[in-house]
Amino acid sequence: MGLVIITALVTLLALFAVVSTFKNKNALGIFFSLATLGVFGWFTVMTVLHSGYPGGH
């Protein structure tokens, strides 16, 4: 369950980074923040689907 919480927090921070870099019009920042959002978002969703929340076996 701890892994889901940590990856969800990183996903939320990446979402904040996407919004912030779009406001600043930083192309490299937009690329890396979208990549981070995609990777950690996918990992969070798949961990929730596979392990359940909160850890239902």
PyMOL Python script that loads the backbone (N, CA, C, O; Angstrom):
from pymol import cmd

cmd.read_pdbstr("""\
ATOM      1  N   MET A   1       0.815  -1.191   0.000  1.00  0.00           N
ATOM      2  CA  MET A   1       0.000   0.000   0.000  1.00  0.00           C
ATOM      3  C   MET A   1       0.855   1.249   0.000  1.00  0.00           C
ATOM      4  O   MET A   1       0.475   2.269  -0.576  1.00  0.00           O
ATOM      5  N   GLY A   2       2.012   1.175   0.646  1.00  0.00           N
ATOM      6  CA  GLY A   2       2.895   2.337   0.704  1.00  0.00           C
ATOM      7  C   GLY A   2       3.400   2.744  -0.662  1.00  0.00           C
ATOM      8  O   GLY A   2       3.560   3.932  -0.942  1.00  0.00           O
ATOM      9  N   LEU A   3       3.655   1.753  -1.524  1.00  0.00           N
ATOM     10  CA  LEU A   3       4.136   2.052  -2.870  1.00  0.00           C
ATOM     11  C   LEU A   3       3.094   2.813  -3.675  1.00  0.00           C
ATOM     12  O   LEU A   3       3.435   3.722  -4.431  1.00  0.00           O
ATOM     13  N   VAL A   4       1.835   2.449  -3.519  1.00  0.00           N
ATOM     14  CA  VAL A   4       0.763   3.144  -4.230  1.00  0.00           C
ATOM     15  C   VAL A   4       0.691   4.592  -3.788  1.00  0.00           C
ATOM     16  O   VAL A   4       0.521   5.485  -4.618  1.00  0.00           O
ATOM     17  N   ILE A   5       0.816   4.833  -2.518  1.00  0.00           N
ATOM     18  CA  ILE A   5       0.734   6.201  -1.998  1.00  0.00           C
ATOM     19  C   ILE A   5       1.904   7.036  -2.500  1.00  0.00           C
ATOM     20  O   ILE A   5       1.718   8.181  -2.913  1.00  0.00           O
ATOM     21  N   ILE A   6       3.105   6.472  -2.467  1.00  0.00           N
ATOM     22  CA  ILE A   6       4.282   7.216  -2.912  1.00  0.00           C
ATOM     23  C   ILE A   6       4.200   7.534  -4.400  1.00  0.00           C
ATOM     24  O   ILE A   6       4.468   8.667  -4.802  1.00  0.00           O
ATOM     25  N   THR A   7       3.837   6.559  -5.221  1.00  0.00           N
ATOM     26  CA  THR A   7       3.750   6.817  -6.654  1.00  0.00           C
ATOM     27  C   THR A   7       2.602   7.764  -6.991  1.00  0.00           C
ATOM     28  O   THR A   7       2.701   8.542  -7.939  1.00  0.00           O
ATOM     29  N   ALA A   8       1.521   7.705  -6.225  1.00  0.00           N
ATOM     30  CA  ALA A   8       0.419   8.646  -6.443  1.00  0.00           C
ATOM     31  C   ALA A   8       0.858  10.069  -6.105  1.00  0.00           C
ATOM     32  O   ALA A   8       0.479  11.011  -6.801  1.00  0.00           O
ATOM     33  N   LEU A   9       1.643  10.235  -5.060  1.00  0.00           N
ATOM     34  CA  LEU A   9       2.144  11.570  -4.716  1.00  0.00           C
ATOM     35  C   LEU A   9       3.098  12.093  -5.791  1.00  0.00           C
ATOM     36  O   LEU A   9       3.052  13.274  -6.135  1.00  0.00           O
ATOM     37  N   VAL A  10       3.950  11.235  -6.315  1.00  0.00           N
ATOM     38  CA  VAL A  10       4.846  11.651  -7.397  1.00  0.00           C
ATOM     39  C   VAL A  10       4.041  12.018  -8.633  1.00  0.00           C
ATOM     40  O   VAL A  10       4.384  12.968  -9.336  1.00  0.00           O
ATOM     41  N   THR A  11       2.983  11.281  -8.904  1.00  0.00           N
ATOM     42  CA  THR A  11       2.117  11.596 -10.037  1.00  0.00           C
ATOM     43  C   THR A  11       1.451  12.958  -9.861  1.00  0.00           C
ATOM     44  O   THR A  11       1.363  13.735 -10.812  1.00  0.00           O
ATOM     45  N   LEU A  12       0.987  13.246  -8.660  1.00  0.00           N
ATOM     46  CA  LEU A  12       0.380  14.558  -8.409  1.00  0.00           C
ATOM     47  C   LEU A  12       1.398  15.681  -8.548  1.00  0.00           C
ATOM     48  O   LEU A  12       1.076  16.744  -9.079  1.00  0.00           O
ATOM     49  N   LEU A  13       2.614  15.462  -8.082  1.00  0.00           N
ATOM     50  CA  LEU A  13       3.661  16.470  -8.250  1.00  0.00           C
ATOM     51  C   LEU A  13       4.018  16.660  -9.720  1.00  0.00           C
ATOM     52  O   LEU A  13       4.297  17.780 -10.149  1.00  0.00           O
ATOM     53  N   ALA A  14       4.012  15.586 -10.489  1.00  0.00           N
ATOM     54  CA  ALA A  14       4.280  15.691 -11.922  1.00  0.00           C
ATOM     55  C   ALA A  14       3.166  16.454 -12.626  1.00  0.00           C
ATOM     56  O   ALA A  14       3.425  17.219 -13.555  1.00  0.00           O
ATOM     57  N   LEU A  15       1.939  16.250 -12.191  1.00  0.00           N
ATOM     58  CA  LEU A  15       0.818  17.013 -12.751  1.00  0.00           C
ATOM     59  C   LEU A  15       0.972  18.501 -12.454  1.00  0.00           C
ATOM     60  O   LEU A  15       0.717  19.338 -13.319  1.00  0.00           O
ATOM     61  N   PHE A  16       1.384  18.828 -11.242  1.00  0.00           N
ATOM     62  CA  PHE A  16       1.658  20.224 -10.892  1.00  0.00           C
ATOM     63  C   PHE A  16       2.799  20.774 -11.743  1.00  0.00           C
ATOM     64  O   PHE A  16       2.758  21.936 -12.149  1.00  0.00           O
ATOM     65  N   ALA A  17       3.819  19.955 -12.019  1.00  0.00           N
ATOM     66  CA  ALA A  17       4.943  20.385 -12.844  1.00  0.00           C
ATOM     67  C   ALA A  17       4.504  20.660 -14.277  1.00  0.00           C
ATOM     68  O   ALA A  17       4.985  21.604 -14.904  1.00  0.00           O
ATOM     69  N   VAL A  18       3.597  19.844 -14.797  1.00  0.00           N
ATOM     70  CA  VAL A  18       3.091  20.062 -16.156  1.00  0.00           C
ATOM     71  C   VAL A  18       2.391  21.416 -16.240  1.00  0.00           C
ATOM     72  O   VAL A  18       2.635  22.191 -17.165  1.00  0.00           O
ATOM     73  N   VAL A  19       1.538  21.692 -15.289  1.00  0.00           N
ATOM     74  CA  VAL A  19       0.811  22.963 -15.281  1.00  0.00           C
ATOM     75  C   VAL A  19       1.787  24.133 -15.146  1.00  0.00           C
ATOM     76  O   VAL A  19       1.652  25.143 -15.836  1.00  0.00           O
ATOM     77  N   SER A  20       2.755  23.991 -14.268  1.00  0.00           N
ATOM     78  CA  SER A  20       3.722  25.058 -14.037  1.00  0.00           C
ATOM     79  C   SER A  20       4.584  25.318 -15.268  1.00  0.00           C
ATOM     80  O   SER A  20       4.838  26.474 -15.607  1.00  0.00           O
ATOM     81  N   THR A  21       5.034  24.267 -15.939  1.00  0.00           N
ATOM     82  CA  THR A  21       5.879  24.473 -17.114  1.00  0.00           C
ATOM     83  C   THR A  21       5.081  25.006 -18.302  1.00  0.00           C
ATOM     84  O   THR A  21       5.631  25.722 -19.138  1.00  0.00           O
ATOM     85  N   PHE A  22       3.797  24.670 -18.388  1.00  0.00           N
ATOM     86  CA  PHE A  22       2.975  25.275 -19.439  1.00  0.00           C
ATOM     87  C   PHE A  22       2.801  26.773 -19.191  1.00  0.00           C
ATOM     88  O   PHE A  22       2.780  27.557 -20.140  1.00  0.00           O
ATOM     89  N   LYS A  23       2.678  27.172 -17.938  1.00  0.00           N
ATOM     90  CA  LYS A  23       2.569  28.602 -17.627  1.00  0.00           C
ATOM     91  C   LYS A  23       3.845  29.343 -17.989  1.00  0.00           C
ATOM     92  O   LYS A  23       3.797  30.475 -18.470  1.00  0.00           O
ATOM     93  N   ASN A  24       4.994  28.699 -17.758  1.00  0.00           N
ATOM     94  CA  ASN A  24       6.287  29.333 -18.033  1.00  0.00           C
ATOM     95  C   ASN A  24       6.749  29.149 -19.474  1.00  0.00           C
ATOM     96  O   ASN A  24       7.757  29.730 -19.874  1.00  0.00           O
ATOM     97  N   LYS A  25       6.027  28.352 -20.258  1.00  0.00           N
ATOM     98  CA  LYS A  25       6.345  28.068 -21.664  1.00  0.00           C
ATOM     99  C   LYS A  25       7.769  27.525 -21.816  1.00  0.00           C
ATOM    100  O   LYS A  25       8.544  27.988 -22.653  1.00  0.00           O
ATOM    101  N   ASN A  26       8.089  26.535 -20.984  1.00  0.00           N
ATOM    102  CA  ASN A  26       9.397  25.904 -20.996  1.00  0.00           C
ATOM    103  C   ASN A  26       9.266  24.563 -21.721  1.00  0.00           C
ATOM    104  O   ASN A  26       8.703  23.613 -21.177  1.00  0.00           O
ATOM    105  N   ALA A  27       9.786  24.490 -22.949  1.00  0.00           N
ATOM    106  CA  ALA A  27       9.583  23.312 -23.792  1.00  0.00           C
ATOM    107  C   ALA A  27      10.246  22.058 -23.217  1.00  0.00           C
ATOM    108  O   ALA A  27       9.630  20.992 -23.196  1.00  0.00           O
ATOM    109  N   LEU A  28      11.473  22.170 -22.758  1.00  0.00           N
ATOM    110  CA  LEU A  28      12.163  21.011 -22.205  1.00  0.00           C
ATOM    111  C   LEU A  28      11.498  20.551 -20.911  1.00  0.00           C
ATOM    112  O   LEU A  28      11.387  19.352 -20.654  1.00  0.00           O
ATOM    113  N   GLY A  29      11.063  21.500 -20.109  1.00  0.00           N
ATOM    114  CA  GLY A  29      10.350  21.156 -18.879  1.00  0.00           C
ATOM    115  C   GLY A  29       9.024  20.476 -19.159  1.00  0.00           C
ATOM    116  O   GLY A  29       8.633  19.555 -18.442  1.00  0.00           O
ATOM    117  N   ILE A  30       8.326  20.925 -20.200  1.00  0.00           N
ATOM    118  CA  ILE A  30       7.061  20.300 -20.585  1.00  0.00           C
ATOM    119  C   ILE A  30       7.299  18.858 -20.998  1.00  0.00           C
ATOM    120  O   ILE A  30       6.540  17.967 -20.616  1.00  0.00           O
ATOM    121  N   PHE A  31       8.352  18.622 -21.781  1.00  0.00           N
ATOM    122  CA  PHE A  31       8.663  17.262 -22.230  1.00  0.00           C
ATOM    123  C   PHE A  31       8.937  16.341 -21.043  1.00  0.00           C
ATOM    124  O   PHE A  31       8.356  15.260 -20.944  1.00  0.00           O
ATOM    125  N   PHE A  32       9.823  16.770 -20.143  1.00  0.00           N
ATOM    126  CA  PHE A  32      10.194  15.905 -19.024  1.00  0.00           C
ATOM    127  C   PHE A  32       9.060  15.737 -18.015  1.00  0.00           C
ATOM    128  O   PHE A  32       8.900  14.661 -17.440  1.00  0.00           O
ATOM    129  N   SER A  33       8.282  16.780 -17.797  1.00  0.00           N
ATOM    130  CA  SER A  33       7.178  16.640 -16.846  1.00  0.00           C
ATOM    131  C   SER A  33       6.068  15.752 -17.421  1.00  0.00           C
ATOM    132  O   SER A  33       5.445  14.994 -16.678  1.00  0.00           O
ATOM    133  N   LEU A  34       5.817  15.834 -18.713  1.00  0.00           N
ATOM    134  CA  LEU A  34       4.835  14.933 -19.328  1.00  0.00           C
ATOM    135  C   LEU A  34       5.334  13.493 -19.326  1.00  0.00           C
ATOM    136  O   LEU A  34       4.554  12.563 -19.122  1.00  0.00           O
ATOM    137  N   ALA A  35       6.628  13.308 -19.551  1.00  0.00           N
ATOM    138  CA  ALA A  35       7.194  11.958 -19.510  1.00  0.00           C
ATOM    139  C   ALA A  35       7.086  11.378 -18.097  1.00  0.00           C
ATOM    140  O   ALA A  35       6.727  10.214 -17.925  1.00  0.00           O
ATOM    141  N   THR A  36       7.396  12.187 -17.102  1.00  0.00           N
ATOM    142  CA  THR A  36       7.292  11.738 -15.715  1.00  0.00           C
ATOM    143  C   THR A  36       5.844  11.432 -15.355  1.00  0.00           C
ATOM    144  O   THR A  36       5.560  10.423 -14.710  1.00  0.00           O
ATOM    145  N   LEU A  37       4.937  12.298 -15.769  1.00  0.00           N
ATOM    146  CA  LEU A  37       3.518  12.072 -15.508  1.00  0.00           C
ATOM    147  C   LEU A  37       3.044  10.784 -16.170  1.00  0.00           C
ATOM    148  O   LEU A  37       2.289  10.021 -15.567  1.00  0.00           O
ATOM    149  N   GLY A  38       3.470  10.540 -17.381  1.00  0.00           N
ATOM    150  CA  GLY A  38       3.063   9.322 -18.076  1.00  0.00           C
ATOM    151  C   GLY A  38       3.587   8.057 -17.411  1.00  0.00           C
ATOM    152  O   GLY A  38       2.838   7.100 -17.212  1.00  0.00           O
ATOM    153  N   VAL A  39       4.862   8.050 -17.071  1.00  0.00           N
ATOM    154  CA  VAL A  39       5.469   6.859 -16.486  1.00  0.00           C
ATOM    155  C   VAL A  39       4.915   6.586 -15.095  1.00  0.00           C
ATOM    156  O   VAL A  39       4.454   5.479 -14.818  1.00  0.00           O
ATOM    157  N   PHE A  40       4.956   7.583 -14.219  1.00  0.00           N
ATOM    158  CA  PHE A  40       4.498   7.357 -12.852  1.00  0.00           C
ATOM    159  C   PHE A  40       2.980   7.214 -12.778  1.00  0.00           C
ATOM    160  O   PHE A  40       2.471   6.473 -11.938  1.00  0.00           O
ATOM    161  N   GLY A  41       2.255   7.914 -13.648  1.00  0.00           N
ATOM    162  CA  GLY A  41       0.808   7.751 -13.686  1.00  0.00           C
ATOM    163  C   GLY A  41       0.416   6.350 -14.096  1.00  0.00           C
ATOM    164  O   GLY A  41      -0.461   5.740 -13.484  1.00  0.00           O
ATOM    165  N   TRP A  42       1.067   5.832 -15.138  1.00  0.00           N
ATOM    166  CA  TRP A  42       0.795   4.468 -15.589  1.00  0.00           C
ATOM    167  C   TRP A  42       1.153   3.464 -14.500  1.00  0.00           C
ATOM    168  O   TRP A  42       0.401   2.523 -14.251  1.00  0.00           O
ATOM    169  N   PHE A  43       2.295   3.661 -13.852  1.00  0.00           N
ATOM    170  CA  PHE A  43       2.723   2.745 -12.806  1.00  0.00           C
ATOM    171  C   PHE A  43       1.740   2.766 -11.634  1.00  0.00           C
ATOM    172  O   PHE A  43       1.441   1.721 -11.055  1.00  0.00           O
ATOM    173  N   THR A  44       1.241   3.945 -11.286  1.00  0.00           N
ATOM    174  CA  THR A  44       0.274   4.061 -10.194  1.00  0.00           C
ATOM    175  C   THR A  44      -1.019   3.339 -10.536  1.00  0.00           C
ATOM    176  O   THR A  44      -1.544   2.576  -9.724  1.00  0.00           O
ATOM    177  N   VAL A  45      -1.530   3.575 -11.728  1.00  0.00           N
ATOM    178  CA  VAL A  45      -2.789   2.952 -12.138  1.00  0.00           C
ATOM    179  C   VAL A  45      -2.649   1.430 -12.185  1.00  0.00           C
ATOM    180  O   VAL A  45      -3.522   0.710 -11.701  1.00  0.00           O
ATOM    181  N   MET A  46      -1.564   0.946 -12.760  1.00  0.00           N
ATOM    182  CA  MET A  46      -1.401  -0.496 -12.870  1.00  0.00           C
ATOM    183  C   MET A  46      -1.152  -1.143 -11.510  1.00  0.00           C
ATOM    184  O   MET A  46      -1.569  -2.281 -11.291  1.00  0.00           O
ATOM    185  N   THR A  47      -0.485  -0.450 -10.598  1.00  0.00           N
ATOM    186  CA  THR A  47      -0.290  -1.000  -9.258  1.00  0.00           C
ATOM    187  C   THR A  47      -1.616  -1.084  -8.512  1.00  0.00           C
ATOM    188  O   THR A  47      -1.870  -2.058  -7.803  1.00  0.00           O
ATOM    189  N   VAL A  48      -2.450  -0.083  -8.665  1.00  0.00           N
ATOM    190  CA  VAL A  48      -3.771  -0.110  -8.028  1.00  0.00           C
ATOM    191  C   VAL A  48      -4.607  -1.245  -8.612  1.00  0.00           C
ATOM    192  O   VAL A  48      -5.277  -1.968  -7.874  1.00  0.00           O
ATOM    193  N   LEU A  49      -4.570  -1.403  -9.928  1.00  0.00           N
ATOM    194  CA  LEU A  49      -5.365  -2.456 -10.559  1.00  0.00           C
ATOM    195  C   LEU A  49      -4.860  -3.840 -10.199  1.00  0.00           C
ATOM    196  O   LEU A  49      -5.661  -4.756 -10.015  1.00  0.00           O
ATOM    197  N   HIS A  50      -3.563  -4.013 -10.095  1.00  0.00           N
ATOM    198  CA  HIS A  50      -3.004  -5.329  -9.819  1.00  0.00           C
ATOM    199  C   HIS A  50      -3.090  -5.677  -8.339  1.00  0.00           C
ATOM    200  O   HIS A  50      -3.493  -6.786  -7.987  1.00  0.00           O
ATOM    201  N   SER A  51      -2.716  -4.744  -7.471  1.00  0.00           N
ATOM    202  CA  SER A  51      -2.659  -5.028  -6.031  1.00  0.00           C
ATOM    203  C   SER A  51      -3.927  -4.641  -5.311  1.00  0.00           C
ATOM    204  O   SER A  51      -4.165  -5.108  -4.197  1.00  0.00           O
ATOM    205  N   GLY A  52      -4.728  -3.825  -5.895  1.00  0.00           N
ATOM    206  CA  GLY A  52      -5.919  -3.343  -5.218  1.00  0.00           C
ATOM    207  C   GLY A  52      -5.594  -2.208  -4.272  1.00  0.00           C
ATOM    208  O   GLY A  52      -4.435  -1.952  -3.947  1.00  0.00           O
ATOM    209  N   TYR A  53      -6.645  -1.537  -3.839  1.00  0.00           N
ATOM    210  CA  TYR A  53      -6.423  -0.447  -2.897  1.00  0.00           C
ATOM    211  C   TYR A  53      -7.425  -0.601  -1.782  1.00  0.00           C
ATOM    212  O   TYR A  53      -8.620  -0.659  -2.073  1.00  0.00           O
ATOM    213  N   PRO A  54      -7.043  -0.670  -0.568  1.00  0.00           N
ATOM    214  CA  PRO A  54      -5.684  -0.693  -0.019  1.00  0.00           C
ATOM    215  C   PRO A  54      -5.182  -2.113   0.191  1.00  0.00           C
ATOM    216  O   PRO A  54      -5.406  -2.701   1.249  1.00  0.00           O
ATOM    217  N   GLY A  55      -4.536  -2.641  -0.761  1.00  0.00           N
ATOM    218  CA  GLY A  55      -3.883  -3.931  -0.652  1.00  0.00           C
ATOM    219  C   GLY A  55      -4.848  -5.103  -0.504  1.00  0.00           C
ATOM    220  O   GLY A  55      -4.525  -6.066   0.192  1.00  0.00           O
ATOM    221  N   GLY A  56      -6.000  -5.056  -1.126  1.00  0.00           N
ATOM    222  CA  GLY A  56      -6.963  -6.159  -1.020  1.00  0.00           C
ATOM    223  C   GLY A  56      -6.451  -7.385  -1.751  1.00  0.00           C
ATOM    224  O   GLY A  56      -6.133  -7.315  -2.938  1.00  0.00           O
ATOM    225  N   HIS A  57      -6.371  -8.497  -1.059  1.00  0.00           N
ATOM    226  CA  HIS A  57      -5.800  -9.691  -1.690  1.00  0.00           C
ATOM    227  C   HIS A  57      -6.921 -10.583  -2.140  1.00  0.00           C
ATOM    228  O   HIS A  57      -6.674 -11.651  -2.700  1.00  0.00           O
TER     229      HIS A  57
END
""", "prot")
cmd.dss("prot")
cmd.show_as("cartoon", "prot")
cmd.util.cbc("prot")
cmd.orient("prot")
